[in-house]
Amino acid sequence: DISTTIAGAVEEQTATTNEISRNVSDAARGTQEINENISGVTTAAESTSQGATEIQQASADLAKLATALLDLVKKD
């Protein structure tokens, strides 16, 4: 009968809607995890950049000390 057919169709539509809702929720969680990972990579990159800058400065300081030491050795 028609009411049974309609009830079955409504059940199927409800199940499909629930599945879509679960998929959207999963996608939202996945997007959030990706955003968190990108944030972590950004932080790591900034830290690496800062470390490289510090190493560059330390190398420049060491070069100045080496030059000064060489000048002292040449004077003697």
PDB file of N, H, CA, C and O in Angstrom:
ATOM      1  N   ASP A   1       0.831  -1.189   0.000  1.00  0.00           N
ATOM      2  CA  ASP A   1       0.000   0.000   0.000  1.00  0.00           C
ATOM      3  C   ASP A   1       0.872   1.247   0.000  1.00  0.00           C
ATOM      4  O   ASP A   1       2.065   1.185   0.295  1.00  0.00           O
ATOM      5  N   ILE A   2       0.270   2.367  -0.331  1.00  0.00           N
ATOM      6  H   ILE A   2      -0.700   2.417  -0.571  1.00  0.00           H
ATOM      7  CA  ILE A   2       1.021   3.616  -0.550  1.00  0.00           C
ATOM      8  C   ILE A   2       1.658   4.150   0.726  1.00  0.00           C
ATOM      9  O   ILE A   2       2.770   4.676   0.685  1.00  0.00           O
ATOM     10  N   SER A   3       0.973   4.023   1.855  1.00  0.00           N
ATOM     11  H   SER A   3       0.070   3.596   1.889  1.00  0.00           H
ATOM     12  CA  SER A   3       1.541   4.546   3.108  1.00  0.00           C
ATOM     13  C   SER A   3       2.780   3.754   3.531  1.00  0.00           C
ATOM     14  O   SER A   3       3.702   4.329   4.109  1.00  0.00           O
ATOM     15  N   THR A   4       2.818   2.486   3.263  1.00  0.00           N
ATOM     16  H   THR A   4       2.069   2.019   2.793  1.00  0.00           H
ATOM     17  CA  THR A   4       3.987   1.670   3.571  1.00  0.00           C
ATOM     18  C   THR A   4       5.163   2.090   2.674  1.00  0.00           C
ATOM     19  O   THR A   4       6.303   2.178   3.130  1.00  0.00           O
ATOM     20  N   THR A   5       4.868   2.343   1.409  1.00  0.00           N
ATOM     21  H   THR A   5       3.941   2.271   1.039  1.00  0.00           H
ATOM     22  CA  THR A   5       5.894   2.781   0.468  1.00  0.00           C
ATOM     23  C   THR A   5       6.457   4.131   0.885  1.00  0.00           C
ATOM     24  O   THR A   5       7.671   4.335   0.860  1.00  0.00           O
ATOM     25  N   ILE A   6       5.578   5.053   1.269  1.00  0.00           N
ATOM     26  H   ILE A   6       4.592   4.887   1.289  1.00  0.00           H
ATOM     27  CA  ILE A   6       6.012   6.389   1.720  1.00  0.00           C
ATOM     28  C   ILE A   6       6.824   6.263   2.998  1.00  0.00           C
ATOM     29  O   ILE A   6       7.857   6.919   3.135  1.00  0.00           O
ATOM     30  N   ALA A   7       6.388   5.448   3.922  1.00  0.00           N
ATOM     31  H   ALA A   7       5.549   4.915   3.811  1.00  0.00           H
ATOM     32  CA  ALA A   7       7.112   5.255   5.178  1.00  0.00           C
ATOM     33  C   ALA A   7       8.505   4.691   4.910  1.00  0.00           C
ATOM     34  O   ALA A   7       9.481   5.121   5.524  1.00  0.00           O
ATOM     35  N   GLY A   8       8.596   3.735   3.998  1.00  0.00           N
ATOM     36  H   GLY A   8       7.803   3.385   3.499  1.00  0.00           H
ATOM     37  CA  GLY A   8       9.897   3.168   3.639  1.00  0.00           C
ATOM     38  C   GLY A   8      10.803   4.209   3.011  1.00  0.00           C
ATOM     39  O   GLY A   8      11.997   4.259   3.305  1.00  0.00           O
ATOM     40  N   ALA A   9      10.237   5.042   2.145  1.00  0.00           N
ATOM     41  H   ALA A   9       9.267   5.002   1.906  1.00  0.00           H
ATOM     42  CA  ALA A   9      11.023   6.094   1.500  1.00  0.00           C
ATOM     43  C   ALA A   9      11.497   7.123   2.519  1.00  0.00           C
ATOM     44  O   ALA A   9      12.628   7.602   2.442  1.00  0.00           O
ATOM     45  N   VAL A  10      10.650   7.456   3.457  1.00  0.00           N
ATOM     46  H   VAL A  10       9.731   7.066   3.520  1.00  0.00           H
ATOM     47  CA  VAL A  10      11.019   8.407   4.511  1.00  0.00           C
ATOM     48  C   VAL A  10      12.136   7.813   5.370  1.00  0.00           C
ATOM     49  O   VAL A  10      13.070   8.523   5.744  1.00  0.00           O
ATOM     50  N   GLU A  11      12.050   6.540   5.679  1.00  0.00           N
ATOM     51  H   GLU A  11      11.291   5.964   5.375  1.00  0.00           H
ATOM     52  CA  GLU A  11      13.109   5.873   6.446  1.00  0.00           C
ATOM     53  C   GLU A  11      14.440   5.927   5.705  1.00  0.00           C
ATOM     54  O   GLU A  11      15.478   6.227   6.293  1.00  0.00           O
ATOM     55  N   GLU A  12      14.396   5.634   4.412  1.00  0.00           N
ATOM     56  H   GLU A  12      13.552   5.390   3.934  1.00  0.00           H
ATOM     57  CA  GLU A  12      15.620   5.664   3.608  1.00  0.00           C
ATOM     58  C   GLU A  12      16.195   7.085   3.546  1.00  0.00           C
ATOM     59  O   GLU A  12      17.407   7.282   3.640  1.00  0.00           O
ATOM     60  N   GLN A  13      15.322   8.046   3.391  1.00  0.00           N
ATOM     61  H   GLN A  13      14.338   7.886   3.314  1.00  0.00           H
ATOM     62  CA  GLN A  13      15.773   9.440   3.325  1.00  0.00           C
ATOM     63  C   GLN A  13      16.382   9.869   4.662  1.00  0.00           C
ATOM     64  O   GLN A  13      17.385  10.581   4.690  1.00  0.00           O
ATOM     65  N   THR A  14      15.787   9.444   5.746  1.00  0.00           N
ATOM     66  H   THR A  14      14.971   8.865   5.724  1.00  0.00           H
ATOM     67  CA  THR A  14      16.320   9.760   7.074  1.00  0.00           C
ATOM     68  C   THR A  14      17.685   9.116   7.270  1.00  0.00           C
ATOM     69  O   THR A  14      18.601   9.748   7.795  1.00  0.00           O
ATOM     70  N   ALA A  15      17.825   7.873   6.856  1.00  0.00           N
ATOM     71  H   ALA A  15      17.081   7.359   6.429  1.00  0.00           H
ATOM     72  CA  ALA A  15      19.109   7.181   6.982  1.00  0.00           C
ATOM     73  C   ALA A  15      20.172   7.884   6.128  1.00  0.00           C
ATOM     74  O   ALA A  15      21.308   8.064   6.567  1.00  0.00           O
ATOM     75  N   THR A  16      19.800   8.270   4.927  1.00  0.00           N
ATOM     76  H   THR A  16      18.877   8.123   4.570  1.00  0.00           H
ATOM     77  CA  THR A  16      20.734   8.971   4.038  1.00  0.00           C
ATOM     78  C   THR A  16      21.136  10.314   4.628  1.00  0.00           C
ATOM     79  O   THR A  16      22.311  10.680   4.593  1.00  0.00           O
ATOM     80  N   THR A  17      20.185  11.042   5.163  1.00  0.00           N
ATOM     81  H   THR A  17      19.231  10.745   5.192  1.00  0.00           H
ATOM     82  CA  THR A  17      20.466  12.334   5.790  1.00  0.00           C
ATOM     83  C   THR A  17      21.393  12.174   6.983  1.00  0.00           C
ATOM     84  O   THR A  17      22.306  12.975   7.179  1.00  0.00           O
ATOM     85  N   ASN A  18      21.157  11.137   7.780  1.00  0.00           N
ATOM     86  H   ASN A  18      20.415  10.486   7.620  1.00  0.00           H
ATOM     87  CA  ASN A  18      22.031  10.867   8.933  1.00  0.00           C
ATOM     88  C   ASN A  18      23.450  10.537   8.481  1.00  0.00           C
ATOM     89  O   ASN A  18      24.418  10.987   9.095  1.00  0.00           O
ATOM     90  N   GLU A  19      23.576   9.754   7.409  1.00  0.00           N
ATOM     91  H   GLU A  19      22.790   9.389   6.911  1.00  0.00           H
ATOM     92  CA  GLU A  19      24.893   9.404   6.883  1.00  0.00           C
ATOM     93  C   GLU A  19      25.615  10.644   6.354  1.00  0.00           C
ATOM     94  O   GLU A  19      26.814  10.808   6.578  1.00  0.00           O
ATOM     95  N   ILE A  20      24.898  11.501   5.667  1.00  0.00           N
ATOM     96  H   ILE A  20      23.924  11.368   5.485  1.00  0.00           H
ATOM     97  CA  ILE A  20      25.492  12.763   5.183  1.00  0.00           C
ATOM     98  C   ILE A  20      25.954  13.598   6.362  1.00  0.00           C
ATOM     99  O   ILE A  20      27.039  14.178   6.328  1.00  0.00           O
ATOM    100  N   SER A  21      25.155  13.661   7.385  1.00  0.00           N
ATOM    101  H   SER A  21      24.274  13.189   7.413  1.00  0.00           H
ATOM    102  CA  SER A  21      25.513  14.431   8.585  1.00  0.00           C
ATOM    103  C   SER A  21      26.781  13.889   9.230  1.00  0.00           C
ATOM    104  O   SER A  21      27.650  14.661   9.634  1.00  0.00           O
ATOM    105  N   ARG A  22      26.895  12.556   9.332  1.00  0.00           N
ATOM    106  H   ARG A  22      26.189  11.928   9.004  1.00  0.00           H
ATOM    107  CA  ARG A  22      28.110  11.943   9.887  1.00  0.00           C
ATOM    108  C   ARG A  22      29.326  12.260   9.020  1.00  0.00           C
ATOM    109  O   ARG A  22      30.401  12.567   9.537  1.00  0.00           O
ATOM    110  N   ASN A  23      29.153  12.185   7.713  1.00  0.00           N
ATOM    111  H   ASN A  23      28.280  11.935   7.293  1.00  0.00           H
ATOM    112  CA  ASN A  23      30.259  12.479   6.801  1.00  0.00           C
ATOM    113  C   ASN A  23      30.714  13.930   6.918  1.00  0.00           C
ATOM    114  O   ASN A  23      31.912  14.212   6.892  1.00  0.00           O
ATOM    115  N   VAL A  24      29.767  14.841   7.048  1.00  0.00           N
ATOM    116  H   VAL A  24      28.794  14.612   7.069  1.00  0.00           H
ATOM    117  CA  VAL A  24      30.110  16.255   7.206  1.00  0.00           C
ATOM    118  C   VAL A  24      30.851  16.471   8.523  1.00  0.00           C
ATOM    119  O   VAL A  24      31.814  17.237   8.577  1.00  0.00           O
ATOM    120  N   SER A  25      30.409  15.803   9.577  1.00  0.00           N
ATOM    121  H   SER A  25      29.627  15.181   9.533  1.00  0.00           H
ATOM    122  CA  SER A  25      31.094  15.910  10.864  1.00  0.00           C
ATOM    123  C   SER A  25      32.511  15.363  10.789  1.00  0.00           C
ATOM    124  O   SER A  25      33.442  15.960  11.329  1.00  0.00           O
ATOM    125  N   ASP A  26      32.672  14.225  10.116  1.00  0.00           N
ATOM    126  H   ASP A  26      31.916  13.740   9.677  1.00  0.00           H
ATOM    127  CA  ASP A  26      34.008  13.646   9.943  1.00  0.00           C
ATOM    128  C   ASP A  26      34.911  14.587   9.147  1.00  0.00           C
ATOM    129  O   ASP A  26      36.081  14.770   9.483  1.00  0.00           O
ATOM    130  N   ALA A  27      34.360  15.176   8.097  1.00  0.00           N
ATOM    131  H   ALA A  27      33.410  15.027   7.824  1.00  0.00           H
ATOM    132  CA  ALA A  27      35.139  16.108   7.280  1.00  0.00           C
ATOM    133  C   ALA A  27      35.546  17.330   8.098  1.00  0.00           C
ATOM    134  O   ALA A  27      36.667  17.821   7.963  1.00  0.00           O
ATOM    135  N   ALA A  28      34.652  17.818   8.936  1.00  0.00           N
ATOM    136  H   ALA A  28      33.742  17.419   9.046  1.00  0.00           H
ATOM    137  CA  ALA A  28      34.965  18.976   9.782  1.00  0.00           C
ATOM    138  C   ALA A  28      36.078  18.633  10.768  1.00  0.00           C
ATOM    139  O   ALA A  28      36.979  19.441  10.992  1.00  0.00           O
ATOM    140  N   ARG A  29      36.018  17.442  11.357  1.00  0.00           N
ATOM    141  H   ARG A  29      35.286  16.786  11.175  1.00  0.00           H
ATOM    142  CA  ARG A  29      37.089  17.014  12.274  1.00  0.00           C
ATOM    143  C   ARG A  29      38.417  16.895  11.530  1.00  0.00           C
ATOM    144  O   ARG A  29      39.460  17.308  12.037  1.00  0.00           O
ATOM    145  N   GLY A  30      38.371  16.332  10.331  1.00  0.00           N
ATOM    146  H   GLY A  30      37.523  15.997   9.919  1.00  0.00           H
ATOM    147  CA  GLY A  30      39.578  16.203   9.525  1.00  0.00           C
ATOM    148  C   GLY A  30      40.171  17.557   9.183  1.00  0.00           C
ATOM    149  O   GLY A  30      41.389  17.738   9.223  1.00  0.00           O
ATOM    150  N   THR A  31      39.316  18.504   8.847  1.00  0.00           N
ATOM    151  H   THR A  31      38.327  18.358   8.814  1.00  0.00           H
ATOM    152  CA  THR A  31      39.779  19.854   8.544  1.00  0.00           C
ATOM    153  C   THR A  31      40.420  20.491   9.765  1.00  0.00           C
ATOM    154  O   THR A  31      41.445  21.163   9.645  1.00  0.00           O
ATOM    155  N   GLN A  32      39.840  20.295  10.923  1.00  0.00           N
ATOM    156  H   GLN A  32      39.008  19.749  11.021  1.00  0.00           H
ATOM    157  CA  GLN A  32      40.402  20.831  12.161  1.00  0.00           C
ATOM    158  C   GLN A  32      41.774  20.229  12.436  1.00  0.00           C
ATOM    159  O   GLN A  32      42.698  20.941  12.828  1.00  0.00           O
ATOM    160  N   GLU A  33      41.911  18.930  12.233  1.00  0.00           N
ATOM    161  H   GLU A  33      41.160  18.351  11.914  1.00  0.00           H
ATOM    162  CA  GLU A  33      43.207  18.276  12.443  1.00  0.00           C
ATOM    163  C   GLU A  33      44.255  18.817  11.468  1.00  0.00           C
ATOM    164  O   GLU A  33      45.406  19.031  11.847  1.00  0.00           O
ATOM    165  N   ILE A  34      43.858  19.036  10.226  1.00  0.00           N
ATOM    166  H   ILE A  34      42.923  18.863   9.919  1.00  0.00           H
ATOM    167  CA  ILE A  34      44.782  19.600   9.233  1.00  0.00           C
ATOM    168  C   ILE A  34      45.213  20.995   9.663  1.00  0.00           C
ATOM    169  O   ILE A  34      46.395  21.330   9.583  1.00  0.00           O
ATOM    170  N   ASN A  35      44.272  21.807  10.117  1.00  0.00           N
ATOM    171  H   ASN A  35      43.312  21.535  10.182  1.00  0.00           H
ATOM    172  CA  ASN A  35      44.612  23.154  10.585  1.00  0.00           C
ATOM    173  C   ASN A  35      45.599  23.109  11.749  1.00  0.00           C
ATOM    174  O   ASN A  35      46.533  23.908  11.808  1.00  0.00           O
ATOM    175  N   GLU A  36      45.390  22.181  12.664  1.00  0.00           N
ATOM    176  H   GLU A  36      44.631  21.532  12.616  1.00  0.00           H
ATOM    177  CA  GLU A  36      46.306  22.045  13.804  1.00  0.00           C
ATOM    178  C   GLU A  36      47.696  21.619  13.338  1.00  0.00           C
ATOM    179  O   GLU A  36      48.704  22.110  13.845  1.00  0.00           O
ATOM    180  N   ASN A  37      47.745  20.704  12.370  1.00  0.00           N
ATOM    181  H   ASN A  37      46.926  20.306  11.958  1.00  0.00           H
ATOM    182  CA  ASN A  37      49.034  20.264  11.839  1.00  0.00           C
ATOM    183  C   ASN A  37      49.754  21.402  11.126  1.00  0.00           C
ATOM    184  O   ASN A  37      50.963  21.569  11.282  1.00  0.00           O
ATOM    185  N   ILE A  38      49.023  22.173  10.354  1.00  0.00           N
ATOM    186  H   ILE A  38      48.041  22.037  10.227  1.00  0.00           H
ATOM    187  CA  ILE A  38      49.624  23.319   9.659  1.00  0.00           C
ATOM    188  C   ILE A  38      50.160  24.316  10.673  1.00  0.00           C
ATOM    189  O   ILE A  38      51.240  24.876  10.486  1.00  0.00           O
ATOM    190  N   SER A  39      49.419  24.537  11.733  1.00  0.00           N
ATOM    191  H   SER A  39      48.542  24.083  11.885  1.00  0.00           H
ATOM    192  CA  SER A  39      49.872  25.441  12.785  1.00  0.00           C
ATOM    193  C   SER A  39      51.169  24.936  13.402  1.00  0.00           C
ATOM    194  O   SER A  39      52.084  25.718  13.659  1.00  0.00           O
ATOM    195  N   GLY A  40      51.249  23.628  13.641  1.00  0.00           N
ATOM    196  H   GLY A  40      50.505  22.993  13.432  1.00  0.00           H
ATOM    197  CA  GLY A  40      52.470  23.036  14.198  1.00  0.00           C
ATOM    198  C   GLY A  40      53.649  23.180  13.254  1.00  0.00           C
ATOM    199  O   GLY A  40      54.765  23.464  13.691  1.00  0.00           O
ATOM    200  N   VAL A  41      53.413  22.988  11.963  1.00  0.00           N
ATOM    201  H   VAL A  41      52.507  22.757  11.608  1.00  0.00           H
ATOM    202  CA  VAL A  41      54.480  23.141  10.973  1.00  0.00           C
ATOM    203  C   VAL A  41      54.936  24.596  10.917  1.00  0.00           C
ATOM    204  O   VAL A  41      56.131  24.870  10.809  1.00  0.00           O
ATOM    205  N   THR A  42      53.994  25.521  10.990  1.00  0.00           N
ATOM    206  H   THR A  42      53.023  25.299  11.079  1.00  0.00           H
ATOM    207  CA  THR A  42      54.341  26.949  10.973  1.00  0.00           C
ATOM    208  C   THR A  42      55.207  27.300  12.172  1.00  0.00           C
ATOM    209  O   THR A  42      56.204  28.009  12.037  1.00  0.00           O
ATOM    210  N   THR A  43      54.832  26.809  13.335  1.00  0.00           N
ATOM    211  H   THR A  43      54.023  26.232  13.444  1.00  0.00           H
ATOM    212  CA  THR A  43      55.619  27.062  14.547  1.00  0.00           C
ATOM    213  C   THR A  43      57.022  26.479  14.417  1.00  0.00           C
ATOM    214  O   THR A  43      58.003  27.127  14.785  1.00  0.00           O
ATOM    215  N   ALA A  44      57.118  25.269  13.900  1.00  0.00           N
ATOM    216  H   ALA A  44      56.322  24.743  13.601  1.00  0.00           H
ATOM    217  CA  ALA A  44      58.423  24.633  13.721  1.00  0.00           C
ATOM    218  C   ALA A  44      59.277  25.410  12.721  1.00  0.00           C
ATOM    219  O   ALA A  44      60.479  25.573  12.927  1.00  0.00           O
ATOM    220  N   ALA A  45      58.667  25.884  11.650  1.00  0.00           N
ATOM    221  H   ALA A  45      57.690  25.752  11.483  1.00  0.00           H
ATOM    222  CA  ALA A  45      59.402  26.650  10.643  1.00  0.00           C
ATOM    223  C   ALA A  45      59.914  27.963  11.225  1.00  0.00           C
ATOM    224  O   ALA A  45      61.044  28.371  10.953  1.00  0.00           O
ATOM    225  N   GLU A  46      59.088  28.618  12.018  1.00  0.00           N
ATOM    226  H   GLU A  46      58.170  28.287  12.239  1.00  0.00           H
ATOM    227  CA  GLU A  46      59.514  29.868  12.658  1.00  0.00           C
ATOM    228  C   GLU A  46      60.680  29.611  13.609  1.00  0.00           C
ATOM    229  O   GLU A  46      61.635  30.387  13.654  1.00  0.00           O
ATOM    230  N   SER A  47      60.597  28.534  14.356  1.00  0.00           N
ATOM    231  H   SER A  47      59.822  27.904  14.319  1.00  0.00           H
ATOM    232  CA  SER A  47      61.662  28.177  15.285  1.00  0.00           C
ATOM    233  C   SER A  47      62.952  27.863  14.527  1.00  0.00           C
ATOM    234  O   SER A  47      64.035  28.282  14.935  1.00  0.00           O
ATOM    235  N   THR A  48      62.833  27.134  13.438  1.00  0.00           N
ATOM    236  H   THR A  48      61.954  26.793  13.106  1.00  0.00           H
ATOM    237  CA  THR A  48      64.001  26.807  12.617  1.00  0.00           C
ATOM    238  C   THR A  48      64.625  28.060  12.037  1.00  0.00           C
ATOM    239  O   THR A  48      65.848  28.197  12.007  1.00  0.00           O
ATOM    240  N   SER A  49      63.792  28.967  11.581  1.00  0.00           N
ATOM    241  H   SER A  49      62.798  28.856  11.605  1.00  0.00           H
ATOM    242  CA  SER A  49      64.285  30.223  11.018  1.00  0.00           C
ATOM    243  C   SER A  49      65.024  31.039  12.075  1.00  0.00           C
ATOM    244  O   SER A  49      66.083  31.607  11.808  1.00  0.00           O
ATOM    245  N   GLN A  50      64.461  31.091  13.263  1.00  0.00           N
ATOM    246  H   GLN A  50      63.600  30.630  13.481  1.00  0.00           H
ATOM    247  CA  GLN A  50      65.111  31.818  14.359  1.00  0.00           C
ATOM    248  C   GLN A  50      66.446  31.167  14.699  1.00  0.00           C
ATOM    249  O   GLN A  50      67.436  31.866  14.916  1.00  0.00           O
ATOM    250  N   GLY A  51      66.486  29.847  14.748  1.00  0.00           N
ATOM    251  H   GLY A  51      65.682  29.279  14.572  1.00  0.00           H
ATOM    252  CA  GLY A  51      67.725  29.137  15.030  1.00  0.00           C
ATOM    253  C   GLY A  51      68.775  29.409  13.955  1.00  0.00           C
ATOM    254  O   GLY A  51      69.952  29.589  14.267  1.00  0.00           O
ATOM    255  N   ALA A  52      68.355  29.440  12.702  1.00  0.00           N
ATOM    256  H   ALA A  52      67.399  29.294  12.449  1.00  0.00           H
ATOM    257  CA  ALA A  52      69.289  29.718  11.608  1.00  0.00           C
ATOM    258  C   ALA A  52      69.852  31.126  11.726  1.00  0.00           C
ATOM    259  O   ALA A  52      71.039  31.343  11.485  1.00  0.00           O
ATOM    260  N   THR A  53      69.016  32.075  12.093  1.00  0.00           N
ATOM    261  H   THR A  53      68.051  31.898  12.289  1.00  0.00           H
ATOM    262  CA  THR A  53      69.477  33.452  12.277  1.00  0.00           C
ATOM    263  C   THR A  53      70.498  33.529  13.403  1.00  0.00           C
ATOM    264  O   THR A  53      71.511  34.218  13.283  1.00  0.00           O
ATOM    265  N   GLU A  54      70.233  32.826  14.495  1.00  0.00           N
ATOM    266  H   GLU A  54      69.410  32.266  14.593  1.00  0.00           H
ATOM    267  CA  GLU A  54      71.171  32.820  15.622  1.00  0.00           C
ATOM    268  C   GLU A  54      72.503  32.174  15.239  1.00  0.00           C
ATOM    269  O   GLU A  54      73.569  32.646  15.635  1.00  0.00           O
ATOM    270  N   ILE A  55      72.430  31.093  14.466  1.00  0.00           N
ATOM    271  H   ILE A  55      71.564  30.710  14.144  1.00  0.00           H
ATOM    272  CA  ILE A  55      73.661  30.436  14.013  1.00  0.00           C
ATOM    273  C   ILE A  55      74.440  31.358  13.089  1.00  0.00           C
ATOM    274  O   ILE A  55      75.667  31.431  13.170  1.00  0.00           O
ATOM    275  N   GLN A  56      73.743  32.052  12.222  1.00  0.00           N
ATOM    276  H   GLN A  56      72.747  31.993  12.156  1.00  0.00           H
ATOM    277  CA  GLN A  56      74.407  32.987  11.312  1.00  0.00           C
ATOM    278  C   GLN A  56      75.118  34.083  12.109  1.00  0.00           C
ATOM    279  O   GLN A  56      76.249  34.447  11.788  1.00  0.00           O
ATOM    280  N   GLN A  57      74.467  34.605  13.137  1.00  0.00           N
ATOM    281  H   GLN A  57      73.548  34.310  13.398  1.00  0.00           H
ATOM    282  CA  GLN A  57      75.083  35.640  13.966  1.00  0.00           C
ATOM    283  C   GLN A  57      76.286  35.087  14.719  1.00  0.00           C
ATOM    284  O   GLN A  57      77.323  35.744  14.812  1.00  0.00           O
ATOM    285  N   ALA A  58      76.148  33.882  15.255  1.00  0.00           N
ATOM    286  H   ALA A  58      75.306  33.348  15.181  1.00  0.00           H
ATOM    287  CA  ALA A  58      77.264  33.263  15.970  1.00  0.00           C
ATOM    288  C   ALA A  58      78.439  33.034  15.028  1.00  0.00           C
ATOM    289  O   ALA A  58      79.592  33.217  15.418  1.00  0.00           O
ATOM    290  N   SER A  59      78.157  32.635  13.792  1.00  0.00           N
ATOM    291  H   SER A  59      77.220  32.486  13.474  1.00  0.00           H
ATOM    292  CA  SER A  59      79.229  32.437  12.807  1.00  0.00           C
ATOM    293  C   SER A  59      79.933  33.749  12.491  1.00  0.00           C
ATOM    294  O   SER A  59      81.159  33.785  12.377  1.00  0.00           O
ATOM    295  N   ALA A  60      79.171  34.823  12.351  1.00  0.00           N
ATOM    296  H   ALA A  60      78.176  34.795  12.444  1.00  0.00           H
ATOM    297  CA  ALA A  60      79.765  36.132  12.091  1.00  0.00           C
ATOM    298  C   ALA A  60      80.636  36.567  13.266  1.00  0.00           C
ATOM    299  O   ALA A  60      81.728  37.102  13.074  1.00  0.00           O
ATOM    300  N   ASP A  61      80.145  36.334  14.482  1.00  0.00           N
ATOM    301  H   ASP A  61      79.258  35.899  14.638  1.00  0.00           H
ATOM    302  CA  ASP A  61      80.927  36.673  15.679  1.00  0.00           C
ATOM    303  C   ASP A  61      82.221  35.860  15.734  1.00  0.00           C
ATOM    304  O   ASP A  61      83.280  36.388  16.075  1.00  0.00           O
ATOM    305  N   LEU A  62      82.127  34.581  15.399  1.00  0.00           N
ATOM    306  H   LEU A  62      81.267  34.152  15.122  1.00  0.00           H
ATOM    307  CA  LEU A  62      83.299  33.718  15.398  1.00  0.00           C
ATOM    308  C   LEU A  62      84.307  34.171  14.346  1.00  0.00           C
ATOM    309  O   LEU A  62      85.514  34.142  14.586  1.00  0.00           O
ATOM    310  N   ALA A  63      83.816  34.586  13.189  1.00  0.00           N
ATOM    311  H   ALA A  63      82.835  34.609  12.994  1.00  0.00           H
ATOM    312  CA  ALA A  63      84.718  35.082  12.136  1.00  0.00           C
ATOM    313  C   ALA A  63      85.456  36.337  12.609  1.00  0.00           C
ATOM    314  O   ALA A  63      86.647  36.502  12.343  1.00  0.00           O
ATOM    315  N   LYS A  64      84.743  37.215  13.307  1.00  0.00           N
ATOM    316  H   LYS A  64      83.775  37.081  13.523  1.00  0.00           H
ATOM    317  CA  LYS A  64      85.394  38.424  13.838  1.00  0.00           C
ATOM    318  C   LYS A  64      86.470  38.057  14.853  1.00  0.00           C
ATOM    319  O   LYS A  64      87.561  38.628  14.847  1.00  0.00           O
ATOM    320  N   LEU A  65      86.155  37.095  15.731  1.00  0.00           N
ATOM    321  H   LEU A  65      85.269  36.631  15.736  1.00  0.00           H
ATOM    322  CA  LEU A  65      87.141  36.647  16.720  1.00  0.00           C
ATOM    323  C   LEU A  65      88.352  36.014  16.043  1.00  0.00           C
ATOM    324  O   LEU A  65      89.486  36.241  16.463  1.00  0.00           O
ATOM    325  N   ALA A  66      88.118  35.230  15.007  1.00  0.00           N
ATOM    326  H   ALA A  66      87.197  35.046  14.666  1.00  0.00           H
ATOM    327  CA  ALA A  66      89.218  34.591  14.286  1.00  0.00           C
ATOM    328  C   ALA A  66      90.101  35.650  13.634  1.00  0.00           C
ATOM    329  O   ALA A  66      91.326  35.528  13.645  1.00  0.00           O
ATOM    330  N   THR A  67      89.495  36.677  13.073  1.00  0.00           N
ATOM    331  H   THR A  67      88.500  36.777  13.064  1.00  0.00           H
ATOM    332  CA  THR A  67      90.266  37.763  12.460  1.00  0.00           C
ATOM    333  C   THR A  67      91.080  38.501  13.513  1.00  0.00           C
ATOM    334  O   THR A  67      92.251  38.815  13.299  1.00  0.00           O
ATOM    335  N   ALA A  68      90.453  38.773  14.646  1.00  0.00           N
ATOM    336  H   ALA A  68      89.502  38.517  14.820  1.00  0.00           H
ATOM    337  CA  ALA A  68      91.158  39.458  15.729  1.00  0.00           C
ATOM    338  C   ALA A  68      92.313  38.611  16.238  1.00  0.00           C
ATOM    339  O   ALA A  68      93.395  39.140  16.492  1.00  0.00           O
ATOM    340  N   LEU A  69      92.112  37.331  16.390  1.00  0.00           N
ATOM    341  H   LEU A  69      91.233  36.902  16.184  1.00  0.00           H
ATOM    342  CA  LEU A  69      93.165  36.430  16.833  1.00  0.00           C
ATOM    343  C   LEU A  69      94.313  36.378  15.818  1.00  0.00           C
ATOM    344  O   LEU A  69      95.485  36.371  16.194  1.00  0.00           O
ATOM    345  N   LEU A  70      93.967  36.341  14.556  1.00  0.00           N
ATOM    346  H   LEU A  70      93.015  36.347  14.251  1.00  0.00           H
ATOM    347  CA  LEU A  70      94.978  36.338  13.504  1.00  0.00           C
ATOM    348  C   LEU A  70      95.796  37.615  13.537  1.00  0.00           C
ATOM    349  O   LEU A  70      97.015  37.583  13.373  1.00  0.00           O
ATOM    350  N   ASP A  71      95.129  38.732  13.747  1.00  0.00           N
ATOM    351  H   ASP A  71      94.138  38.758  13.881  1.00  0.00           H
ATOM    352  CA  ASP A  71      95.837  40.027  13.879  1.00  0.00           C
ATOM    353  C   ASP A  71      96.794  40.002  15.059  1.00  0.00           C
ATOM    354  O   ASP A  71      97.913  40.505  14.963  1.00  0.00           O
ATOM    355  N   LEU A  72      96.359  39.417  16.181  1.00  0.00           N
ATOM    356  H   LEU A  72      95.450  39.009  16.260  1.00  0.00           H
ATOM    357  CA  LEU A  72      97.230  39.328  17.352  1.00  0.00           C
ATOM    358  C   LEU A  72      98.445  38.438  17.079  1.00  0.00           C
ATOM    359  O   LEU A  72      99.559  38.754  17.497  1.00  0.00           O
ATOM    360  N   VAL A  73      98.226  37.339  16.383  1.00  0.00           N
ATOM    361  H   VAL A  73      97.321  37.082  16.043  1.00  0.00           H
ATOM    362  CA  VAL A  73      99.313  36.427  16.077  1.00  0.00           C
ATOM    363  C   VAL A  73     100.325  37.095  15.137  1.00  0.00           C
ATOM    364  O   VAL A  73     101.531  36.893  15.281  1.00  0.00           O
ATOM    365  N   LYS A  74      99.842  37.880  14.189  1.00  0.00           N
ATOM    366  H   LYS A  74      98.862  38.044  14.073  1.00  0.00           H
ATOM    367  CA  LYS A  74     100.710  38.559  13.225  1.00  0.00           C
ATOM    368  C   LYS A  74     101.579  39.630  13.907  1.00  0.00           C
ATOM    369  O   LYS A  74     102.699  39.890  13.467  1.00  0.00           O
ATOM    370  N   LYS A  75     101.066  40.242  14.970  1.00  0.00           N
ATOM    371  H   LYS A  75     100.156  40.031  15.327  1.00  0.00           H
ATOM    372  CA  LYS A  75     101.798  41.304  15.670  1.00  0.00           C
ATOM    373  C   LYS A  75     102.998  40.745  16.394  1.00  0.00           C
ATOM    374  O   LYS A  75     103.993  41.448  16.574  1.00  0.00           O
ATOM    375  N   ASP A  76     102.930  39.523  16.805  1.00  0.00           N
ATOM    376  H   ASP A  76     102.123  38.952  16.659  1.00  0.00           H
ATOM    377  CA  ASP A  76     104.036  38.921  17.578  1.00  0.00           C
ATOM    378  C   ASP A  76     105.071  38.377  16.713  1.00  0.00           C
ATOM    379  O   ASP A  76     106.064  37.839  17.202  1.00  0.00           O
TER     380      ASP A  76
END
